[in-house]
Amino acid sequence: VDIDWEFPTTNSQAGNPDDFSISGPRQKGLMTSYNLLLKTLRQKLDAAAANDNKYYMLSIAGSASGWILRGEENMSGLQYLDYASLMSYDLYGAW
């Protein structure tokens, strides 16, 4: 299972400005909820694996942007993943 959530962040200026009035108030507990989602998925996948003797991988596609990552202050959910891919297609800088 690959989670491609663009992007779980508590950075109040991330995303579409047209959505700020809706998304802003909901961002405070976002990382706690996101990490709980990853933990729950890992538990359910492990339970399914025990039933059918298969291993189910869990991964995320995450941002390579420092702007977005500043809002991902608690990535304790990484412990539940098999791997994480960094989406760097929109990464830019002064270099």
Biotite code that builds the C-alpha atoms (Angstrom):
import biotite.structure as struc

atoms = struc.array([
    struc.Atom([0.000, 0.000, 0.000], chain_id="A", res_id=1, res_name="VAL", atom_name="CA", element="C"),
    struc.Atom([1.478, 3.354, -1.015], chain_id="A", res_id=2, res_name="ASP", atom_name="CA", element="C"),
    struc.Atom([0.194, 6.539, 0.608], chain_id="A", res_id=3, res_name="ILE", atom_name="CA", element="C"),
    struc.Atom([0.521, 9.489, -1.767], chain_id="A", res_id=4, res_name="ASP", atom_name="CA", element="C"),
    struc.Atom([-0.813, 12.372, 0.322], chain_id="A", res_id=5, res_name="TRP", atom_name="CA", element="C"),
    struc.Atom([0.352, 15.707, -1.050], chain_id="A", res_id=6, res_name="GLU", atom_name="CA", element="C"),
    struc.Atom([1.258, 16.717, 1.597], chain_id="A", res_id=7, res_name="PHE", atom_name="CA", element="C"),
    struc.Atom([0.550, 16.171, 5.294], chain_id="A", res_id=8, res_name="PRO", atom_name="CA", element="C"),
    struc.Atom([1.973, 19.323, 6.849], chain_id="A", res_id=9, res_name="THR", atom_name="CA", element="C"),
    struc.Atom([1.065, 21.737, 9.599], chain_id="A", res_id=10, res_name="THR", atom_name="CA", element="C"),
    struc.Atom([2.678, 24.572, 7.643], chain_id="A", res_id=11, res_name="ASN", atom_name="CA", element="C"),
    struc.Atom([-0.204, 27.041, 7.493], chain_id="A", res_id=12, res_name="SER", atom_name="CA", element="C"),
    struc.Atom([0.829, 28.481, 4.135], chain_id="A", res_id=13, res_name="GLN", atom_name="CA", element="C"),
    struc.Atom([1.135, 25.153, 2.295], chain_id="A", res_id=14, res_name="ALA", atom_name="CA", element="C"),
    struc.Atom([-1.465, 24.161, -0.261], chain_id="A", res_id=15, res_name="GLY", atom_name="CA", element="C"),
    struc.Atom([-4.003, 26.088, -2.266], chain_id="A", res_id=16, res_name="ASN", atom_name="CA", element="C"),
    struc.Atom([-4.716, 29.574, -0.850], chain_id="A", res_id=17, res_name="PRO", atom_name="CA", element="C"),
    struc.Atom([-8.376, 29.126, -1.797], chain_id="A", res_id=18, res_name="ASP", atom_name="CA", element="C"),
    struc.Atom([-8.542, 26.283, 0.749], chain_id="A", res_id=19, res_name="ASP", atom_name="CA", element="C"),
    struc.Atom([-6.826, 28.019, 3.696], chain_id="A", res_id=20, res_name="PHE", atom_name="CA", element="C"),
    struc.Atom([-10.092, 28.892, 5.436], chain_id="A", res_id=21, res_name="SER", atom_name="CA", element="C"),
    struc.Atom([-11.028, 25.196, 5.438], chain_id="A", res_id=22, res_name="ILE", atom_name="CA", element="C"),
    struc.Atom([-7.636, 23.535, 5.866], chain_id="A", res_id=23, res_name="SER", atom_name="CA", element="C"),
    struc.Atom([-6.090, 25.965, 8.345], chain_id="A", res_id=24, res_name="GLY", atom_name="CA", element="C"),
    struc.Atom([-8.190, 25.072, 11.402], chain_id="A", res_id=25, res_name="PRO", atom_name="CA", element="C"),
    struc.Atom([-7.712, 21.344, 10.708], chain_id="A", res_id=26, res_name="ARG", atom_name="CA", element="C"),
    struc.Atom([-3.920, 21.381, 10.470], chain_id="A", res_id=27, res_name="GLN", atom_name="CA", element="C"),
    struc.Atom([-3.091, 21.482, 14.182], chain_id="A", res_id=28, res_name="LYS", atom_name="CA", element="C"),
    struc.Atom([-3.424, 17.732, 14.803], chain_id="A", res_id=29, res_name="GLY", atom_name="CA", element="C"),
    struc.Atom([-2.586, 16.629, 11.289], chain_id="A", res_id=30, res_name="LEU", atom_name="CA", element="C"),
    struc.Atom([0.751, 14.935, 11.990], chain_id="A", res_id=31, res_name="MET", atom_name="CA", element="C"),
    struc.Atom([-0.650, 13.055, 14.977], chain_id="A", res_id=32, res_name="THR", atom_name="CA", element="C"),
    struc.Atom([-3.505, 11.771, 12.811], chain_id="A", res_id=33, res_name="SER", atom_name="CA", element="C"),
    struc.Atom([-1.185, 10.945, 9.906], chain_id="A", res_id=34, res_name="TYR", atom_name="CA", element="C"),
    struc.Atom([1.154, 8.940, 12.142], chain_id="A", res_id=35, res_name="ASN", atom_name="CA", element="C"),
    struc.Atom([-1.835, 7.124, 13.645], chain_id="A", res_id=36, res_name="LEU", atom_name="CA", element="C"),
    struc.Atom([-3.035, 6.281, 10.122], chain_id="A", res_id=37, res_name="LEU", atom_name="CA", element="C"),
    struc.Atom([0.358, 4.764, 9.280], chain_id="A", res_id=38, res_name="LEU", atom_name="CA", element="C"),
    struc.Atom([0.417, 2.787, 12.547], chain_id="A", res_id=39, res_name="LYS", atom_name="CA", element="C"),
    struc.Atom([-3.114, 1.457, 12.004], chain_id="A", res_id=40, res_name="THR", atom_name="CA", element="C"),
    struc.Atom([-2.387, 0.480, 8.407], chain_id="A", res_id=41, res_name="LEU", atom_name="CA", element="C"),
    struc.Atom([0.776, -1.352, 9.495], chain_id="A", res_id=42, res_name="ARG", atom_name="CA", element="C"),
    struc.Atom([-1.178, -3.264, 12.155], chain_id="A", res_id=43, res_name="GLN", atom_name="CA", element="C"),
    struc.Atom([-3.930, -4.221, 9.696], chain_id="A", res_id=44, res_name="LYS", atom_name="CA", element="C"),
    struc.Atom([-1.437, -5.257, 7.017], chain_id="A", res_id=45, res_name="LEU", atom_name="CA", element="C"),
    struc.Atom([0.487, -7.367, 9.523], chain_id="A", res_id=46, res_name="ASP", atom_name="CA", element="C"),
    struc.Atom([-2.755, -9.040, 10.635], chain_id="A", res_id=47, res_name="ALA", atom_name="CA", element="C"),
    struc.Atom([-3.632, -9.793, 7.003], chain_id="A", res_id=48, res_name="ALA", atom_name="CA", element="C"),
    struc.Atom([-0.129, -11.174, 6.474], chain_id="A", res_id=49, res_name="ALA", atom_name="CA", element="C"),
    struc.Atom([-0.555, -13.536, 9.415], chain_id="A", res_id=50, res_name="ALA", atom_name="CA", element="C"),
    struc.Atom([-3.792, -14.832, 7.886], chain_id="A", res_id=51, res_name="ASN", atom_name="CA", element="C"),
    struc.Atom([-2.520, -15.541, 4.387], chain_id="A", res_id=52, res_name="ASP", atom_name="CA", element="C"),
    struc.Atom([1.241, -15.949, 4.893], chain_id="A", res_id=53, res_name="ASN", atom_name="CA", element="C"),
    struc.Atom([2.146, -12.987, 2.651], chain_id="A", res_id=54, res_name="LYS", atom_name="CA", element="C"),
    struc.Atom([3.995, -9.789, 3.470], chain_id="A", res_id=55, res_name="TYR", atom_name="CA", element="C"),
    struc.Atom([2.309, -6.491, 2.683], chain_id="A", res_id=56, res_name="TYR", atom_name="CA", element="C"),
    struc.Atom([4.513, -3.476, 2.161], chain_id="A", res_id=57, res_name="MET", atom_name="CA", element="C"),
    struc.Atom([3.600, -0.005, 3.346], chain_id="A", res_id=58, res_name="LEU", atom_name="CA", element="C"),
    struc.Atom([5.219, 3.055, 1.802], chain_id="A", res_id=59, res_name="SER", atom_name="CA", element="C"),
    struc.Atom([4.686, 6.762, 1.373], chain_id="A", res_id=60, res_name="ILE", atom_name="CA", element="C"),
    struc.Atom([5.523, 9.289, -1.293], chain_id="A", res_id=61, res_name="ALA", atom_name="CA", element="C"),
    struc.Atom([6.800, 12.306, 0.611], chain_id="A", res_id=62, res_name="GLY", atom_name="CA", element="C"),
    struc.Atom([7.908, 15.801, -0.213], chain_id="A", res_id=63, res_name="SER", atom_name="CA", element="C"),
    struc.Atom([11.543, 16.743, -0.767], chain_id="A", res_id=64, res_name="ALA", atom_name="CA", element="C"),
    struc.Atom([10.669, 20.398, -0.149], chain_id="A", res_id=65, res_name="SER", atom_name="CA", element="C"),
    struc.Atom([12.110, 22.027, 2.957], chain_id="A", res_id=66, res_name="GLY", atom_name="CA", element="C"),
    struc.Atom([9.053, 24.305, 3.026], chain_id="A", res_id=67, res_name="TRP", atom_name="CA", element="C"),
    struc.Atom([6.685, 21.354, 3.337], chain_id="A", res_id=68, res_name="ILE", atom_name="CA", element="C"),
    struc.Atom([8.983, 19.366, 5.643], chain_id="A", res_id=69, res_name="LEU", atom_name="CA", element="C"),
    struc.Atom([9.074, 22.181, 8.207], chain_id="A", res_id=70, res_name="ARG", atom_name="CA", element="C"),
    struc.Atom([5.419, 21.365, 8.825], chain_id="A", res_id=71, res_name="GLY", atom_name="CA", element="C"),
    struc.Atom([6.114, 17.653, 9.264], chain_id="A", res_id=72, res_name="GLU", atom_name="CA", element="C"),
    struc.Atom([7.539, 18.117, 12.722], chain_id="A", res_id=73, res_name="GLU", atom_name="CA", element="C"),
    struc.Atom([6.812, 14.610, 13.929], chain_id="A", res_id=74, res_name="ASN", atom_name="CA", element="C"),
    struc.Atom([7.533, 11.832, 11.494], chain_id="A", res_id=75, res_name="MET", atom_name="CA", element="C"),
    struc.Atom([7.409, 9.028, 14.049], chain_id="A", res_id=76, res_name="SER", atom_name="CA", element="C"),
    struc.Atom([5.221, 7.167, 11.538], chain_id="A", res_id=77, res_name="GLY", atom_name="CA", element="C"),
    struc.Atom([8.330, 6.328, 9.517], chain_id="A", res_id=78, res_name="LEU", atom_name="CA", element="C"),
    struc.Atom([8.879, 3.337, 11.813], chain_id="A", res_id=79, res_name="GLN", atom_name="CA", element="C"),
    struc.Atom([5.829, 1.653, 10.276], chain_id="A", res_id=80, res_name="TYR", atom_name="CA", element="C"),
    struc.Atom([7.044, 1.941, 6.683], chain_id="A", res_id=81, res_name="LEU", atom_name="CA", element="C"),
    struc.Atom([9.045, -0.337, 4.466], chain_id="A", res_id=82, res_name="ASP", atom_name="CA", element="C"),
    struc.Atom([10.284, 2.658, 2.501], chain_id="A", res_id=83, res_name="TYR", atom_name="CA", element="C"),
    struc.Atom([9.578, 6.258, 1.608], chain_id="A", res_id=84, res_name="ALA", atom_name="CA", element="C"),
    struc.Atom([9.958, 7.808, -1.839], chain_id="A", res_id=85, res_name="SER", atom_name="CA", element="C"),
    struc.Atom([10.762, 11.499, -2.147], chain_id="A", res_id=86, res_name="LEU", atom_name="CA", element="C"),
    struc.Atom([8.846, 13.420, -4.774], chain_id="A", res_id=87, res_name="MET", atom_name="CA", element="C"),
    struc.Atom([11.383, 15.885, -6.071], chain_id="A", res_id=88, res_name="SER", atom_name="CA", element="C"),
    struc.Atom([9.831, 16.735, -9.424], chain_id="A", res_id=89, res_name="TYR", atom_name="CA", element="C"),
    struc.Atom([8.877, 20.210, -8.212], chain_id="A", res_id=90, res_name="ASP", atom_name="CA", element="C"),
    struc.Atom([12.030, 20.803, -6.180], chain_id="A", res_id=91, res_name="LEU", atom_name="CA", element="C"),
    struc.Atom([13.860, 23.976, -7.093], chain_id="A", res_id=92, res_name="TYR", atom_name="CA", element="C"),
    struc.Atom([16.415, 26.297, -5.617], chain_id="A", res_id=93, res_name="GLY", atom_name="CA", element="C"),
    struc.Atom([19.178, 28.816, -6.260], chain_id="A", res_id=94, res_name="ALA", atom_name="CA", element="C"),
    struc.Atom([21.606, 26.219, -7.572], chain_id="A", res_id=95, res_name="TRP", atom_name="CA", element="C"),
])
